[in-house]
Amino acid sequence: MKKLNEIYPEIGVDTLIKSVKINSKEVEKGDLFVCTMGVTADRHDFIDDAIAHGASAIIVSKDISKKSVPIIKVPNTNKELPYLCQKFYDYPDKKLKMIGVTGTDGKTSVATIVQTLIGSDLCGYIGTNGRSCAKFSGDNPNTTPDVHFLYSYLDEFVKYGCKYVSLEASSEAFYRGRMPSFQFDISAYTNITSEHLNIHGSFENYLESKLMLFKQTKKDGFCILNCDDPYYEQVKAVCNGKVLTYGKRDDADLKILEYKVFPNHTDITLKYKDEEIKIDSPLMGDFNVYNLACAILCVVANGFSIESILEKIKNIKISGRLELLKTNTPYSVMVDYAHTPNGITKLLNFVHTLDIKRSIVVIGQAGERDYLKRPKVGNVVVENASYAIFTYEDPRSEDPKMICEDIIKELKETHNNYEIVIDRREAINKAINMATPGDMVLILGKGNETYQKLKNETIYFNDIEEAYNAVASRKLKEEVTN
């Protein structure tokens, strides 16, 4: 907590401020309400509601009538918010080593691996799978939350004794101006393919948002780059810190020499500073060889030795990523977050290297997101899977049936290995019940997330739990039949 005149010395009011909020519905007694301009809302319209909920002071950028609480006017509330939060929480971003991970695919995996290799007692995590350290865990409203949440989370990590934070840095977060106050010690990227064009308008704008991470890296920091990615040179050109690379190229700082993928682990040989490193990784898939290499280089750049890292690799577990459920059935069930054409293709290609008969995929596409991506997803799924069931996935204000129609609009004349089951629970049940011995059911798009965003509400929904319920229901029916 801080007094208002500690944040704004020019204001001669010592009102005590408990927290910073931008949603009037979330305001509690003692909060400072900031009237930011949202995508669809102007928070100046909700000042009276915020005061009714107990706001102690209001930050505005427009002229408003006199209120019962102090009013502070600034030129731009959106630009003010990050620096206000930084000051309110006593600069927690300066007290932590900031590790930012961006990319179209693999952000969650790399950021989680980094936390594991450093240790959750020292390193916090913020991303798609929530926020966590050794002492606590919680949910996030976004992959990279709004800046007032970000600073409160960083403050939590500092109070729990963390020295590092591993943060998924999304393109939308940079586009929305959530992180202009951050200076990163380590920045890293996995890959870049077309995504979120509904937000950015063009691939060039999307790429530019990704590049912001490397422009906001400290000059004495490190930029960890995938030198095998097609956009490597463009990323490298804007790096503010020292560049370190990983990949198969001969000049890579951490070179991927070879690897062999097995159904439950991957044997990897890397080369760092002329020394070969043998790794038995619990992660499956060739894409996870790159994710692991990226994470290792992030941790080494922070001053950790390779030797101290190797022992911790066996502890890596990424919730909702290639998560093979323990179903004790003649068919397999896997849950994964893959939702981009590139990520889905790589996942399905890997799955078909395993000893399976058919792959049955349950997947949708999010509402109010990149609609141009939908038919591409439909194509890669039916071309790489044995059968597909398209369903809803965070439809928001859109009609889920129309989203599914977008997904299949290029398939009607060319494929018949798919169907639409709008209700996601029914889709998962259908996939489980049609599986025969040797088949693998893949439930994609949400990983271990615990919600679905519908038209007027956000409901609790978890693909892993739904899959286990479907398996149990099928077993019960089979027992009764037999």
N, C-alpha and C positions, 0 to 999 in steps of 0.2 A: 504493500500500500504506500501511497505517496500523497502529500498535500498538493493541491492544485498549483499553488505558487512555487512549488519545487519543480514542476514541469514547465510552467509558464511564469517566470519571475516577475514579468511585467503586470501580472494579474494580482492585485492585492487581496486575494482571497485564499484562506488556508483550508478550504473544504477538503475533507479526506476522500481520496479516490481509491476504490477497492480494485477495479478492473477496467479494461477498455473494451467497449462493445460497438458493433456496427449494425446489429439487428435489434430493433426495439423490443421484439418479443423475448429476447434473451437477457434484456437489461434487468439487473437487480439493484436493490438499494445500495447507493454509494458508487455506482458505475459512472464512467465518463462515456458519453454517447457521441460518436463521430458520424456526422452526416455525409457519408461517402456517396458517390454516384455509382450505383450498381449497373449491371447489364440491362436490367429491366425496371429498376426502381431508383428514385431519388430519395435518399434517407431524410432530406429536409422535410419531407411530407409526414414523417413519423416522429417529429420532435415531441409533440404532446403525448403520444403513446409512450415514448421513452421516459418522459417525466412522470407519467402516471405509474410506470413500473419502478420508479425510484432513482432515476438518473440524477446525479449530483451536479453535473455540469454538461454543457453541450458545445461541441466544436462544429462550426458552420463555415461555409464559404459564400453564403448569400445573406442579404439583409433580411432579418426577420423581426417580428414584433417582440416586445419585452416579455421575458418569461420569469418564472419564479425561481430559476436557478441561474448561475453564472453562464454567460455566453461568450465564447472566444471565437473571433472571426479570423480565418486564415485565407490566403489566396486560393488554395486548392486542397480540399480535404483528403482526396485520394493520395496526393503526393505527401501530405502532412502525416498520414497515418503510420507509415513505416518508421519514421524518425521519432514520432511521438511514442510509439511502442518501444522502440529501442531505448529511449530515455526512461520511460516508466519502469521498465524491467531491468534497469541498470546495466545495459549493454551486455547481455548474456552471450551474444554472438562474438564479442571480443574475448570472452573468457573460455571459449571452446575452439578447438581446431575444427573448422568447417569443411566437411567433405561433401561436395555436390556431385550427384550422378544423373546424367541425362541420356537420352536416346529414345528411339521409337519402341524398341523391345529391350527387355532385360534390366530395366532400372531397379525394379524390386529385388531381383536376384542379386545384382551386384551390391546394392546398398545393404542388403541383409548379410551377405557374405563378409563385407567389410566389418560390420558390427561383430560378427562371430569371430573373425580373425583377430580383431583388437581386443574383444572381450566386452560383454554387455555391462560389466561393472564399470568400465571406463568409457564406453561408447553408446550413445543413444541412437535410435533409429526413428526417422519420420518418413512415411510413405504410404503406399497403397494398403499395406497390411497394418496401418495404424501407427502408433508411436510406442516405443518401449525402451527400457534399459533393464538392468538386473533387478531394480527395486519396484518397477511398476510397468503396466501396459494399459493402453487405451485406444479408442477409435479416433479416426480423423474424418472430417467432413469431405476432404479432397485428397488426391495424391500429394499435392503440395498445398497445404491449407492457406486460408487468408492470413495476412501478415500478423494480425492481432493474436490469432491462434499460434502461429509459428513462434512468436516471441514468448508467449506464455509457456509453450512446450520447452523451448531452449532454457528458460528460467527454471523449469522443473528439473531438467538434466543437471544444471549447475548445482542446484540445491541437493541433488542426490549424489553429487561427487563425480559426475562425468567430466571428462577432459576433451572428448571428441563427440561429434554428431555426424552420422551418415544420413544424408538427406536426398530423397528423390526430387530432382529439380525438373519439373515439367515445363514444356514450352508454354502452356497456358498461364502458368504462374508468372513467367517473365512477361508475357503479353499483357496480363492483367495488372502488372506493376506490383506484385506481391513481395519482391525481393530486391528492390533497388539499393537498400541500405546494407546488403550483405557483401562482404568481401571473403572469398573462399580461399582456404589454404590449399585444398586439393580439388580439382575439377576433373571429371571423367565422362567419356561417352562410349556407348556400346555400339550403336549403329544408327543410321538415319534413313528412313523410308517415308513415303508419303502418308500423312496422318493429320487429323484435326483441321482439314481444310475449311470446314464450316466456320471455324473460329478465325483462322489466320487469313483466309481468302485465297492464298496461293502457296505453293510449296516454297517459294522464295521467302515469303514472310515467315513460314513455319521454321525454315532453316535459320533465319535471322534471329528468331526467338531462342532457338537452341544455342546459338553462338554467344548469347549474352552471358551464359555461365562462364565462358572462357575469357570474356572481356572483364568480368568481375572477379577474376582470380588475382591474388596478390602477386606482385612482381617477384617476390621471393618464394612464391608457391609453385605448385606443379600441375601441369595439364596432362592427363593420362588419355592417350588417343589410340583408337583401333586403326592401325595403319593399313589394314586390309579392307577397310570400308571405303566405298566410292567417294565419300565426301571428306575423307581424311585431310587432303590438302587445303580445302576451304576452311576447315576447323583450325588447322594448324596456323593458317595465315593470321588469325585474330587472337591467338593465345597470348595472354599477358604474362603467364608464368613460364617456367622451364618445361619443355615438352619431353615426355617420356612415352614410348610406344610399346604396344603389344600386338602380336599377330604372327603370321608365318613368314613375313619378309625377312631377308637376311640381316637387314639393318635394324630390326626391332630390338628395343632394349630388353624386353622379355619375349623371347622367341618361342613359339609353339612348334616344337620339333616333330612330335607325333603323338597320336592318341588312339586308343581302342575302346570303343563303347560296348559295355556289357549290359544285360538286362537290369542290373542293380548297382552298377558302379562304372567308373571310367578310369582306365590307366592312362596317365598323361606324362609326357616327357617335355619339360621346358628347359630353356637355356637362359641363364642370367649371369652376366659378367664372366663369360667363358666357362661357367660351371653348369653341368647338366643336373636337373632336378627331377627326380622321379616322384610322382604323386598318385596315390590311390584315392580318387575322388568319389564321394557318395552321390554326386550329381550325374544325371544321365543326359545324353544328347550332346552333339558336337557344339551346339550353341552355348552350352554350359561350360565347355572348355574355354571359350572366349570370355564368358562372364567371370569365371574363376581367375583367369589371367589378369583381367582388368582389376578385379578386387585385390589380388596379390600386389600388383604394382601400386595401387592406391595406399596400401598399408606400408609397403616398403618405403614409399616416398615420405611417409610420416615418421620414418626413422626406425621402424621395426626390422629385425633381421629375418631372413628367409627361414632360418632354423626355428625361430620362435613361432612362425606361422604354420609350419608343416604339421605340427602335432594337433593343431586346432581344426584342420581341414575335415577330419573325421566327424566333427561335431556339427557340420553345416546341415541345416534343415530349413527349407524355404516353404513356408505354409502356403498351400494353394498353387504351388508350382510343381508340375509333374508329380502330383501327390497320388500315389497308387494306394487305394483304400484296402484295408484288411477285411475283405468280405468273406473269405473262406468259401468261395464259389468256383465252379469250373470255368467261369468267365471272369474277366478283370474289369475294374472300374477305376478310371483316372480322372482327376479334376485338375484343370489348369486355367491360368488367366489369359492364355493366348486369345487375342481378339483382332489383331492386325493381319492382313494377307500374308506378310512375311513371316510373322510369328506362327501362324497356323500352319503354313506350308512346312516350315522347319520341324514343328512338332509332329505333324503327321508323317513326314518322311522318316523321322526317327522311330516313331511307333511301329512303322512297317518293317523296320529292321529286326524287331523282336519276333518271338515265336508266337504269332497270333494268326487267327483265320480272318476275321472281319473286323473293321473299325466302324463303330456306330457313334456318330458325333451329334451332340446336342449343343446348339449354339444360336445366338441371336445377335442383334446389333442395337446399340443404345439410341434412344430417341434424342432429338435436338443435338445430334452430333453429325459427323461427316457422312452425309447421305451418299456421296460419290463413292465411298468405300464399300457400301453394302453389296452391290453386284459383284465386286471383286472378291469379297469374302465368300459369297455364294459359289463362285467359280472355283476358288481354290479348295473349298471344302468338298464339293462333289467330285472334283478331279483327283483328290488325294485320299478321300475316305471311301469306304465301301457303301455307307448309307448315312444320310444326314436328316436330322429332325430340326427344323428351324422354329424358333420360339421367341417369346419376348425376353428382353434384357434391358432393364431400366428404360421403359418406353417414354417416361415423363409425359408431356402433353400430347405426344403423337399417338396415333392409332396403331397398336402393335401389329394388327393385321396388315396395314399398309407398309409397315417396316419390313415385314416378312415378304410381302409382294415385291418390294424393292430388291431384296436379297435374291429372289429367284427370277427376276424379270429377264435375265439373259439365258436361263436354263431350260425354259419350257420346251424349246424345240430340239434341245441337244441331250438332255439327261432325264432319267426317270428314277434315279436312286436317292430320292428325297421326298419329304412331306412336310407340311406345316402343322404344328400343334401349338396353338397360341399360348395356352397356359403352361408355364415353365414346369410346374410340379407334374402335370400330366405328361409333358414331354420327357422328363426324366424317368417317370414310371414306365412309359412306353418303351424307351430305349433299354431299360433294365429287363423288362419282360420279354423283349424280342431277342435278347442275347442268348446264344447257344454256346456249348463248350468250345473254348479256344478264342471266343470273341473278346474284344475290348470295347467298352463303352467309355467315351471321352466326353466330359461335360465341361465346355469351354466358355471363357469370357469373363468369369467373375472370381475364379479362384476360391479363396476362403472368405470373401467379403460377406457381410451379414445383412445386406439390405437389397431391396428392389425399389426403385423410384417410379411410382405410378403417377397417374394424372394429378391427383389431389393429395397424395400421401406417400410417405416412405414406410414400407412394411419390412418386418424382419424376414429374411430369407437367406438360407445358406445352402449352397449346392452340395457341400459335403454331407451335411445332415440329411438333406432330401434324398441323396443317393443311398445312404445307409438305411433310411426309412423304406425306400423302394425295394432294396434288397431283402430287408426283413419281411416286408409284406409278401414278396414273391415266395420266400421260403415258407411262410405260414400257409399260403395257398397250396404249395406243393405238398406240404405235410398233410393237409386236410384231404387233398386229392388222393394221396397214396395211402 
